[in-house]
Amino acid sequence: MHYIKGVLLTTLLLLAASCTTGEKAPPVDTAAEAKAVESVLKQYKDAIQNLTVEGTDTLFTKEAQVYESGGVEGTYGDYVAHHLGPELDHFNSFTFSDYKVEVDINMPWAFTTETYVYTIDLKANPEKGRKAMVISRKGVATSILKKIDGRWKIIKTHTSARNAPKH
């Protein structure tokens, strides 16, 4: 019985030792990583304000999932092709205001919460009997990013909105 306990203990110690290299992971500059994540979110926000999705695919993984106001939009590619891309053609402008972002770094992951007010100047559509109008909503977005090959990429994002408070 002592022999079995000894073999078991030795095996466990060898397994534990093989799981560690003795090297510590290099320290992470979380402030710099948070700035890099904020840069990715800013590039996406700026593209939307410029009414384009050109180049935004590089900010997302190919499998990235998009959720909007309770709906599952599919991959970012699906979202651009069937929702966001066509939608931007109906806008004169799209602007963000009162923008705030919180970033939590837990390498290789980043978890973000953005809050903002967005204002859309919607073009008239005589075919549908719609007049031009301005829409303003208070929005929130939560995203999960992963650092892949030295670059932060969005892997999941969820946005929702409600009527903005009247000023």
Residue frames as qw, qx, qy, qz and C-alpha x, y, z in Angstrom:
[[0.000, 0.885, 0.466, 0.000, 0.00, 0.00, 0.00],
 [0.304, -0.783, 0.120, 0.529, 2.86, 2.38, 0.83],
 [0.432, -0.083, 0.607, 0.662, 4.38, 1.55, -2.55],
 [0.204, 0.642, 0.643, 0.363, 1.17, 2.54, -4.40],
 [0.162, -0.938, -0.228, 0.204, 0.92, 5.77, -2.40],
 [0.432, -0.565, 0.335, 0.618, 4.56, 6.53, -3.19],
 [0.369, 0.194, 0.666, 0.619, 4.09, 5.90, -6.91],
 [0.063, 0.815, 0.550, 0.172, 0.92, 8.00, -6.94],
 [0.277, -0.884, -0.049, 0.374, 2.61, 10.86, -5.08],
 [0.440, -0.337, 0.486, 0.675, 5.65, 10.73, -7.37],
 [0.302, 0.448, 0.683, 0.491, 3.41, 10.73, -10.46],
 [0.046, -0.915, -0.402, 0.012, 1.45, 13.72, -9.19],
 [0.361, -0.759, 0.156, 0.519, 4.64, 15.64, -8.41],
 [0.424, -0.072, 0.606, 0.669, 6.07, 14.89, -11.86],
 [0.188, 0.674, 0.629, 0.338, 2.83, 16.03, -13.51],
 [0.178, -0.937, -0.212, 0.213, 2.79, 19.24, -11.50],
 [0.424, -0.569, 0.345, 0.614, 6.43, 19.93, -12.34],
 [0.397, 0.173, 0.666, 0.607, 5.87, 19.31, -16.05],
 [0.108, 0.824, 0.540, 0.132, 3.03, 21.84, -16.09],
 [0.139, -0.972, 0.037, 0.183, 5.32, 24.68, -15.09],
 [0.737, 0.516, -0.135, 0.416, 8.48, 25.82, -16.79],
 [0.596, -0.438, -0.220, 0.635, 9.67, 27.86, -13.86],
 [0.217, 0.148, 0.197, 0.945, 9.48, 30.94, -16.06],
 [0.132, 0.600, 0.521, -0.593, 7.10, 33.70, -15.13],
 [0.386, 0.714, 0.483, 0.328, 4.98, 35.36, -17.77],
 [0.315, 0.181, -0.032, 0.931, 6.28, 38.80, -18.64],
 [0.048, 0.496, 0.507, -0.703, 4.48, 41.61, -16.84],
 [0.224, 0.611, 0.629, 0.426, 1.57, 43.10, -18.74],
 [0.045, -0.111, -0.088, 0.989, 1.24, 46.84, -19.17],
 [0.153, 0.565, 0.807, -0.084, -2.54, 46.85, -18.73],
 [0.117, 0.754, 0.135, -0.632, -2.78, 50.59, -19.37],
 [0.059, 0.434, -0.614, -0.657, -1.07, 50.20, -22.76],
 [0.075, 0.190, 0.954, 0.222, -3.22, 47.17, -23.59],
 [0.161, 0.676, 0.608, -0.384, -6.38, 49.09, -22.64],
 [0.129, 0.673, -0.181, -0.706, -5.30, 51.96, -24.96],
 [0.006, 0.193, -0.834, -0.517, -4.78, 49.47, -27.79],
 [0.107, 0.444, 0.889, -0.035, -8.26, 48.02, -27.21],
 [0.140, 0.742, 0.312, -0.576, -9.74, 51.53, -27.12],
 [0.039, 0.479, -0.505, -0.717, -8.03, 52.19, -30.46],
 [0.050, 0.156, 0.931, 0.327, -9.81, 49.21, -32.04],
 [0.080, 0.660, 0.702, -0.254, -13.17, 50.43, -30.74],
 [0.046, 0.706, -0.013, -0.707, -12.41, 53.99, -31.93],
 [0.029, -0.225, 0.719, 0.657, -11.56, 52.76, -35.44],
 [0.040, 0.412, 0.897, 0.155, -14.91, 50.98, -35.61],
 [0.015, 0.754, 0.467, -0.462, -16.81, 53.98, -34.22],
 [0.020, -0.575, 0.280, 0.768, -15.05, 56.35, -36.65],
 [0.061, 0.037, 0.840, 0.539, -15.92, 54.12, -39.61],
 [0.036, 0.616, 0.785, -0.053, -19.59, 54.14, -38.66],
 [0.016, -0.777, -0.198, 0.597, -19.54, 57.92, -38.28],
 [0.012, 0.461, -0.520, -0.718, -17.99, 58.09, -41.76],
 [0.778, 0.330, 0.174, -0.505, -20.86, 55.89, -43.02],
 [0.606, 0.491, -0.608, -0.150, -18.52, 53.14, -44.19],
 [0.905, -0.345, 0.237, -0.069, -17.59, 49.63, -43.19],
 [0.711, 0.600, -0.314, 0.191, -14.47, 49.62, -45.36],
 [0.354, 0.503, -0.636, 0.466, -11.57, 48.05, -43.49],
 [0.556, -0.472, 0.361, -0.581, -13.59, 47.24, -40.38],
 [0.964, -0.003, -0.232, -0.133, -13.37, 43.51, -41.06],
 [0.575, 0.385, -0.551, 0.466, -9.75, 43.65, -39.84],
 [0.250, -0.468, 0.448, -0.720, -11.04, 44.67, -36.39],
 [0.835, -0.133, 0.254, -0.470, -13.02, 41.43, -36.01],
 [0.343, -0.217, 0.900, 0.160, -12.17, 37.74, -36.19],
 [0.290, 0.013, -0.722, -0.628, -13.72, 35.88, -39.11],
 [0.358, -0.361, -0.861, -0.024, -15.99, 34.03, -36.65],
 [0.008, 0.037, 0.408, -0.912, -16.91, 37.14, -34.60],
 [0.093, -0.570, -0.810, -0.101, -20.54, 37.16, -33.50],
 [0.066, -0.162, 0.030, -0.984, -22.76, 40.25, -33.47],
 [0.143, -0.576, -0.793, 0.140, -25.87, 40.71, -31.33],
 [0.001, -0.168, -0.048, -0.985, -28.04, 43.80, -31.66],
 [0.461, -0.112, 0.173, -0.863, -31.02, 44.78, -29.50],
 [0.713, -0.024, 0.569, -0.410, -31.99, 41.21, -28.71],
 [0.856, 0.474, -0.034, -0.204, -31.28, 39.85, -32.19],
 [0.697, -0.307, 0.523, 0.382, -28.59, 37.44, -33.31],
 [0.411, 0.794, -0.189, -0.405, -27.03, 39.00, -36.42],
 [0.953, 0.246, 0.020, 0.177, -24.54, 36.18, -37.08],
 [0.708, -0.116, 0.064, 0.694, -20.91, 36.76, -37.98],
 [0.081, -0.655, 0.020, 0.751, -19.58, 40.25, -38.53],
 [0.082, -0.089, 0.695, 0.709, -19.48, 39.46, -42.27],
 [0.030, -0.536, -0.825, -0.174, -23.18, 38.56, -42.18],
 [0.137, -0.752, -0.403, 0.503, -23.97, 41.70, -40.18],
 [0.096, -0.479, 0.293, 0.822, -22.17, 43.94, -42.67],
 [0.029, 0.059, 0.792, 0.607, -23.68, 42.26, -45.73],
 [0.194, -0.499, -0.797, -0.280, -27.28, 42.07, -44.55],
 [0.313, -0.798, -0.471, 0.208, -27.74, 44.79, -41.95],
 [0.339, -0.707, -0.004, 0.620, -25.15, 47.46, -41.27],
 [0.333, -0.083, 0.520, 0.782, -23.81, 47.92, -44.81],
 [0.033, 0.538, 0.657, 0.527, -27.20, 48.46, -46.46],
 [0.285, -0.808, -0.467, 0.217, -28.46, 50.48, -43.49],
 [0.383, -0.488, 0.061, 0.782, -25.66, 53.06, -43.77],
 [0.199, 0.240, 0.561, 0.767, -26.86, 53.95, -47.29],
 [0.179, -0.740, -0.596, -0.257, -30.07, 55.33, -45.73],
 [0.445, -0.730, -0.243, 0.458, -28.26, 57.82, -43.48],
 [0.287, 0.899, -0.061, 0.326, -27.12, 61.38, -44.12],
 [0.127, 0.610, -0.604, 0.498, -25.06, 61.15, -40.93],
 [0.835, -0.401, -0.377, 0.022, -24.46, 59.00, -37.88],
 [0.161, 0.645, -0.444, 0.601, -22.78, 60.61, -34.86],
 [0.678, -0.375, -0.571, 0.273, -21.82, 59.48, -31.39],
 [0.061, -0.687, 0.241, -0.683, -21.83, 61.81, -28.38],
 [0.627, -0.563, 0.331, -0.425, -21.43, 61.42, -24.60],
 [0.864, 0.227, -0.450, 0.023, -19.10, 58.51, -25.39],
 [0.415, -0.653, 0.584, -0.247, -17.49, 56.62, -22.50],
 [0.835, 0.201, -0.508, -0.064, -15.61, 53.34, -22.52],
 [0.601, -0.588, 0.509, -0.185, -14.48, 50.96, -19.78],
 [0.724, 0.407, -0.556, -0.040, -11.87, 48.32, -20.55],
 [0.734, -0.506, 0.428, -0.146, -10.97, 45.35, -18.37],
 [0.518, 0.563, -0.641, -0.069, -7.81, 43.50, -19.43],
 [0.766, -0.335, 0.530, -0.141, -7.32, 39.85, -18.47],
 [0.244, 0.582, -0.672, -0.388, -4.74, 38.64, -21.00],
 [0.243, 0.006, 0.497, 0.833, -5.30, 37.52, -23.66],
 [0.012, -0.671, -0.714, -0.202, -8.85, 38.85, -23.24],
 [0.005, -0.008, -0.158, 0.987, -10.36, 42.31, -23.00],
 [0.041, -0.623, -0.781, 0.023, -13.91, 43.02, -21.85],
 [0.103, 0.055, 0.054, 0.992, -15.40, 46.39, -22.77],
 [0.066, 0.727, 0.662, -0.171, -18.48, 48.45, -22.07],
 [0.160, 0.116, 0.217, 0.956, -19.21, 51.51, -24.17],
 [0.091, 0.721, 0.616, -0.303, -22.01, 53.98, -23.42],
 [0.159, -0.063, 0.334, 0.927, -23.05, 56.76, -25.76],
 [0.469, 0.625, 0.380, -0.494, -25.83, 58.65, -27.44],
 [0.342, 0.023, 0.654, 0.674, -26.08, 58.13, -31.18],
 [0.375, 0.636, 0.208, -0.641, -27.88, 60.43, -33.55],
 [0.433, 0.173, 0.743, 0.481, -28.90, 59.37, -37.05],
 [0.336, 0.502, -0.065, -0.794, -29.97, 61.81, -39.73],
 [0.530, 0.217, 0.814, 0.094, -32.16, 59.48, -41.79],
 [0.053, 0.104, -0.512, -0.851, -32.75, 60.22, -45.48],
 [0.651, 0.267, 0.211, -0.678, -36.29, 60.52, -46.79],
 [0.188, -0.022, 0.932, 0.309, -37.60, 57.50, -48.70],
 [0.484, 0.196, -0.068, -0.850, -40.51, 58.60, -50.90],
 [0.512, 0.065, -0.788, -0.337, -41.03, 55.03, -52.16],
 [0.387, -0.268, -0.837, 0.279, -41.83, 53.95, -48.61],
 [0.263, -0.798, -0.352, -0.413, -43.58, 57.19, -47.71],
 [0.661, -0.532, -0.257, 0.462, -40.94, 58.08, -45.14],
 [0.106, 0.969, -0.057, 0.217, -39.89, 61.64, -44.52],
 [0.494, 0.413, -0.501, 0.578, -36.38, 62.60, -43.51],
 [0.627, -0.736, -0.109, -0.231, -35.98, 62.46, -39.74],
 [0.185, 0.576, -0.659, 0.447, -33.45, 62.59, -36.96],
 [0.866, -0.360, -0.331, -0.107, -33.32, 59.69, -34.53],
 [0.051, 0.631, -0.601, 0.488, -31.47, 59.90, -31.22],
 [0.894, -0.299, -0.311, -0.118, -30.91, 56.92, -28.92],
 [0.358, -0.707, 0.576, -0.200, -28.97, 56.16, -25.76],
 [0.887, 0.245, -0.381, -0.088, -26.85, 53.10, -26.48],
 [0.536, -0.610, 0.581, -0.052, -24.61, 50.59, -24.78],
 [0.807, 0.405, -0.422, -0.078, -22.24, 48.06, -26.30],
 [0.656, -0.548, 0.519, -0.006, -20.38, 45.24, -24.62],
 [0.737, 0.552, -0.381, -0.078, -17.60, 43.48, -26.47],
 [0.818, -0.410, 0.359, 0.184, -15.09, 40.72, -25.91],
 [0.490, 0.779, -0.389, -0.048, -11.75, 41.09, -27.65],
 [0.917, -0.262, 0.202, 0.223, -8.85, 38.67, -27.83],
 [0.003, 0.815, -0.491, -0.308, -5.22, 39.44, -28.55],
 [0.913, 0.213, 0.333, 0.097, -4.29, 37.25, -31.52],
 [0.727, 0.301, 0.159, 0.597, -0.85, 37.42, -33.12],
 [0.374, -0.154, -0.126, 0.906, -0.17, 40.70, -31.34],
 [0.175, -0.213, -0.262, -0.925, -3.41, 42.41, -32.43],
 [0.310, 0.228, 0.672, -0.633, -6.66, 42.95, -30.54],
 [0.244, -0.131, -0.714, -0.643, -9.68, 41.54, -32.40],
 [0.579, -0.065, 0.288, -0.760, -13.37, 41.71, -31.53],
 [0.095, 0.017, -0.986, -0.138, -14.80, 38.21, -31.14],
 [0.125, -0.612, -0.781, -0.022, -18.25, 39.10, -29.74],
 [0.008, 0.017, -0.124, 0.992, -20.18, 42.33, -29.55],
 [0.081, -0.620, -0.780, -0.013, -23.65, 43.20, -28.35],
 [0.011, 0.086, -0.032, 0.996, -25.37, 46.57, -28.73],
 [0.086, -0.652, -0.753, -0.006, -28.70, 47.82, -27.51],
 [0.073, 0.146, 0.004, 0.987, -30.43, 51.19, -27.39],
 [0.044, -0.685, -0.705, 0.179, -33.43, 53.03, -26.08],
 [0.132, 0.885, 0.254, 0.368, -34.87, 56.49, -26.55],
 [0.433, 0.160, -0.309, 0.831, -32.44, 59.18, -25.50],
 [0.177, -0.663, -0.540, 0.488, -33.61, 61.45, -22.72],
 [0.220, 0.839, 0.293, 0.403, -35.02, 64.77, -23.87],
 [0.466, -0.097, -0.237, 0.847, -32.86, 67.76, -23.02]]
